[in-house]
Structures are given as structure tokens and as C-alpha cells.
Amino acid sequence: MIWPYVIWLTIIILIPSLFIILATVSSFHIFNDYTFRFTTEFIRFLSDPIFLNAFKNSIKYAGLTTMICLLIGYPVAYFFANIKSKNKTLYIALLIVPIWSNMIVRIIAWENVFKPVSIINLFNLSFDLIGYDVAIIIAMVSMYLPFMIFPIYAVLDKMDHKLIEAAHDLGAGDFQTFYKVTFPLSLGGIVSGIIMTLLPAMTAFALPERIGGGKVILLGNLIEKQIFRGSFNIAATVSLVVMMVMLGLFALIVHFDKEGETLL
């Protein structure tokens, strides 16, 4: 029964990853040059100011977005995990609805809101924020907030509430119970939420292109631009960096969530 999985894993993950590695360390080009000659030419691009600027921007915007999502997402997840209502499932479903809509449509919607002439003029409001950091951060938070909420909610919802009752019985106050019991037990969900928010935010390309007015370059934009320029090897090099970051973050998830409860 494992062979279908192995076949699909090889086709959609292992073979493309091999092409990326080959294109990074050699002259191999998947479209027009199949020769194999080792070279460090493309690896040296990682010291280029263009890459360093894109990497810095990715860390900056993804870091701020992740921090804000955590500050908003944890209280929301905590509230829904502890709410006593027969409509709890409905409320959770309403959080999922934005994910069902096309991301490009949502990005264009935010772009139109941040333009001077938009539908919010009906409320005597007008923004001209295209190209500004605040617009990019607001749009990113709206896009990736659910990815922070649900891993934390999954952990909090499955938490054994008898532990909290035991803490109260032993004399712990509400804050002490949260700090000593609830927060440590939810750490796996927090780490998973941070990773699931940080990685897509670092590699976004449509959002910074539209909301940033083409002025902000993230790793995703850099990969896109190099591909359209025909620089497949440079794009593969940047992609390999993203893959290494992804593997490192995945190792963190495995460390904090050995049973995979938050990898939904």
C-alpha cells in the first residue's frame, strides 16, 4: 500500500527538488541546457545586494506579520476553545470562510481599499497607502491570521481541562494557571502557527507586488522575476534557500509536536 505514496512523492517532490539542486550547483537548465558542469556562479548570487535586500525584506515583513498574528490569534483561539455555545462550530466555520476565497481576489480587494478612490469613499474615508509598509502588513495579517489561529485552537481545544481545575484546586489564580499550565501546553500550537504564518509570508509575491506597488521585493518576488528573465539557475538557488528554511522550521514542528496534532 505504500508504493502509490512513494511514486507520487518521487514525482512531485523528489524529482523537482533534484532539478533545483542540480540547477544551483551546475550549469544544468531544465529548459534549454542539459549539460552538467559544476559551478559556484549561482551560489555566489546569495551575496548579491539584490538577494540580501529581498531576504531582509522577507524577514522584516514576515516577522512583523507573524508577531501581530500571534498577538491577535492567541486570544481568538483561546476564546473559541473555551466558549460554551451550541454555535461554536458555526463560529469556527466563519473563520475558515476567508481561506476558501481566492487569495488574488482578496489582495486586489485590499489594493482597491488602499487607493485614494475606492468604495470606502462612501464613508468619507480615503487612503493612499499603496507602496507603504502599513498597507503590506495589514494585508498580510488579514491573509495569514487564520493560519495562526487554527493550530493554537487545535491544541487548546484538545487540552485536558482537569489540569486547569487541578491548578485552581492547588491555589493557583487565573493568571498563574494560564502562565504555568495553559501556555506551556499550547506551545506546540504556537510554534506550528508561527511557522505556518512565517513561511508563506516570507515567500509571498502577489501581495507585495500589488499592495507594495512593485517597490517591495521579497524572496517570492525575486524567484518570480528571475524565472521570467530566464535565469532559472538563480531562481533555483533562491528556492533552495527557501527549502532549507522550510526544513529547519519543519524540524521545529516535529520537536514541539511529535504527534503531529497541529499539522492539519
C-alpha positions in Angstrom: 0.0 0.0 0.0 3.0 2.3 0.4 4.0 2.2 -3.3 1.4 4.7 -4.6 2.6 7.2 -2.0 6.3 6.5 -2.9 5.6 7.1 -6.6 3.8 10.4 -6.1 6.4 11.5 -3.6 9.1 10.9 -6.2 7.2 12.6 -9.0 6.0 15.8 -7.2 8.7 16.3 -4.6 12.0 14.3 -5.1 12.5 14.9 -8.8 11.7 18.6 -8.8 13.9 19.0 -5.7 16.7 17.2 -7.6 16.3 19.6 -10.5 16.6 22.6 -8.2 19.8 21.3 -6.5 21.3 20.5 -9.9 20.5 23.9 -11.3 22.0 25.5 -8.2 25.4 23.8 -8.3 25.8 23.4 -12.1 25.1 24.8 -15.5 22.1 22.5 -15.8 19.0 24.3 -17.2 15.7 22.3 -17.3 14.5 24.1 -20.4 17.4 24.5 -22.8 20.7 23.3 -21.4 21.1 19.7 -20.2 24.9 19.8 -19.8 26.2 19.2 -16.3 29.2 21.3 -15.3 29.8 22.2 -11.6 29.9 25.9 -10.9 29.6 28.2 -7.9 28.5 31.1 -10.0 24.8 30.9 -9.0 25.6 30.2 -5.3 27.6 33.5 -5.3 24.3 35.3 -6.1 23.5 34.8 -2.4 25.9 37.5 -1.6 24.4 39.9 -4.2 22.8 43.0 -2.7 19.6 42.2 -4.6 19.2 38.8 -2.8 20.3 40.3 0.6 17.7 43.1 0.2 14.9 40.6 -0.7 15.9 38.4 2.3 16.0 41.3 4.6 12.5 42.5 3.4 11.2 38.9 3.8 12.4 38.7 7.4 11.1 42.2 8.2 7.6 41.8 6.8 7.1 38.1 7.7 8.4 38.7 11.2 6.1 41.7 11.9 3.2 39.8 10.3 3.8 36.7 12.4 4.2 38.7 15.6 0.9 40.6 15.0 -0.9 37.4 14.0 0.3 35.8 17.3 -0.9 38.7 19.4 -4.3 38.7 17.8 -4.6 34.9 17.1 -3.8 33.5 20.5 -6.7 35.4 22.3 -9.1 34.5 19.5 -8.0 30.8 19.6 -8.3 30.8 23.4 -11.8 32.4 23.3 -13.1 29.8 20.8 -11.5 26.9 22.6 -13.2 27.8 25.8 -16.5 29.2 24.5 -19.6 27.4 25.8 -22.1 27.8 22.9 -24.0 25.5 20.7 -23.0 27.7 17.7 -19.3 27.1 18.3 -18.9 25.1 15.1 -20.6 27.9 13.2 -18.2 30.5 14.6 -15.2 28.3 13.6 -16.6 27.9 10.2 -16.9 31.6 9.8 -13.1 31.9 10.5 -12.4 29.4 7.7 -14.6 31.1 5.1 -11.9 33.7 4.1 -9.5 30.9 3.3 -12.0 29.5 0.8 -11.9 32.6 -1.4 -9.2 33.1 -3.9 -6.2 34.9 -2.4 -5.6 37.1 -5.5 -9.2 38.4 -5.3 -8.6 39.3 -1.6 -5.3 41.0 -2.5 -7.0 43.1 -5.2 -9.7 44.0 -2.8 -7.2 45.3 -0.3 -5.4 47.1 -3.1 -8.6 48.9 -4.1 -9.2 49.9 -0.4 -5.8 51.4 -0.1 -6.2 53.6 -3.2 -7.5 57.2 -2.9 -10.6 56.4 -4.9 -12.4 53.3 -3.5 -15.6 52.1 -2.1 -14.8 53.5 1.4 -15.2 57.0 -0.1 -18.9 56.3 0.7 -18.0 56.7 4.4 -16.0 59.9 3.8 -12.7 57.9 4.1 -9.8 57.8 1.7 -6.4 56.2 1.8 -3.4 56.5 -0.4 -1.2 53.7 1.1 -0.1 51.7 -1.9 3.7 51.2 -1.5 3.7 51.8 2.2 4.7 49.3 4.9 1.5 49.7 6.9 -0.6 48.6 3.9 1.5 45.5 3.3 1.4 44.5 6.9 -2.4 44.9 7.2 -3.0 42.9 4.1 -0.5 40.1 5.2 -2.1 39.9 8.6 -5.6 39.5 7.1 -4.3 36.8 4.7 -2.4 34.7 7.2 -4.2 35.2 10.5 -6.3 32.0 10.2 -3.0 30.0 9.8 -2.0 31.2 13.3 -5.4 30.7 14.9 -6.2 27.1 13.9 -3.0 25.3 15.1 -3.3 27.1 18.5 -7.1 26.4 18.6 -6.5 22.7 17.8 -4.2 22.3 20.8 -6.3 24.4 23.3 -9.5 22.6 22.3 -7.9 19.2 23.0 -6.4 20.3 26.3 -7.5 18.3 29.3 -9.4 20.9 31.4 -8.9 18.7 34.5 -5.3 20.1 34.6 -6.7 23.6 34.9 -9.1 22.5 37.6 -6.3 20.9 39.5 -4.2 24.1 39.3 -7.1 26.0 40.8 -7.6 23.4 43.5 -3.9 23.8 44.4 -4.4 27.6 44.9 -3.3 29.0 41.6 -5.0 32.1 40.3 -6.3 32.6 36.8 -3.0 34.3 35.6 -0.8 31.8 37.3 -2.8 28.9 35.9 -2.5 30.3 32.4 1.2 31.0 32.8 2.1 27.7 34.4 -0.4 25.3 32.7 -2.3 26.6 29.7 0.5 28.5 27.9 3.2 25.7 28.2 0.7 23.1 27.0 -0.2 25.3 24.0 3.4 25.9 23.0 3.3 23.2 20.2 0.3 25.0 18.6 2.1 28.4 18.9 5.3 27.1 17.2 3.2 25.5 14.4 1.2 28.7 14.0 4.4 30.8 13.8 5.8 28.5 11.1 2.6 28.2 9.1 2.4 32.1 9.1 6.1 32.9 8.7 6.9 30.8 5.7 4.1 31.9 3.3 4.6 35.5 4.4 8.3 35.2 3.5 7.7 33.8 0.1 4.7 36.0 -0.9 5.0 37.6 -4.3 1.5 38.7 -5.5 0.7 40.7 -2.3 3.9 42.8 -2.1 3.7 43.3 -5.9 0.2 44.7 -5.8 0.0 46.3 -2.3 3.6 47.4 -2.4 3.2 48.9 -5.8 6.2 47.0 -7.1 8.5 48.8 -4.7 9.0 45.9 -2.3 10.9 42.8 -3.3 10.5 39.6 -1.2 12.1 36.2 -1.9 8.9 35.2 -3.7 9.1 38.3 -6.0 12.8 37.6 -6.6 12.1 34.0 -7.7 9.3 35.1 -10.0 11.4 37.9 -11.6 14.4 35.6 -12.2 12.1 32.9 -13.8 10.5 35.4 -16.2 14.0 36.7 -17.1 15.1 33.1 -18.0 17.5 33.0 -15.0 16.3 29.6 -13.9 19.5 28.7 -12.1 19.4 31.8 -9.9 15.7 31.2 -9.2 16.6 27.6 -8.2 19.3 28.9 -5.9 16.9 31.2 -4.1 14.3 28.4 -4.0 16.8 26.1 -2.4 17.4 28.7 0.4 13.6 28.8 1.0 13.5 24.9 1.1 16.3 24.9 3.7 14.4 27.4 5.8 11.3 25.2 5.4 13.1 22.1 6.5 14.5 23.9 9.5 11.1 25.1 10.5 9.6 21.7 10.0 12.2 20.2 12.3 10.9 22.7 15.0 7.4 21.5 14.5 8.5 17.9 14.9 10.4 18.8 18.1 7.5 20.6 19.7 4.6 18.5 18.2 5.9 14.9 18.0 2.4 13.5 17.5 1.6 15.9 14.6 -1.7 17.2 16.2 -1.3 20.7 14.8 -0.3 19.7 11.3 -3.8 19.9 10.0 
